[in-house]
Amino acid sequence: MIPCLEIPEILLAILEGVSEDERSHPDLVSLALTCRAFSDPALSILWRTQHSLIPLVLCFPRDVIIDLDDEDGGLMVLKFAKSPSAQDWERPLFYAKYIRILREIQSPIQMLNIRWNLYRLCGPSIVQALLDSCPTLPLFPNLQEFEYSSYFDHKRCNTVRIF
């Protein structure tokens, strides 16, 4: 590899340039898969800002999550089929450490600009299940910004455990 790419700041600046457009996500994924030197910085950019818990929930093994039809709008609602084991948490925890910003989408127009499956929602019980089954706390150790209201029943859900 070219020696200048071994300097983390230079590599991160290059990847930040690639990531300026949201359509560049496939390019960042390719870079993350190219070599170990590119993997961590590319994953850092890909996972830094999340507008939904769906990408993280979809990291669980297929037998742990299920899609259920939502009667109201034809959307699919993600729920846990069973409580995730410590082994099931391996992949989600790997990516959760990269999440710095967790910000809820506020409008349908914003939803159209985000590249994730718009026909899926997290069921309200999913946050509590995440917090109850997570083998290590906090769930998001590097979280710096948090704007989420619709998923949390503040009377029942101890959201402090995510920080």
Disulfide bonds with the S-S distance in Angstrom:
none
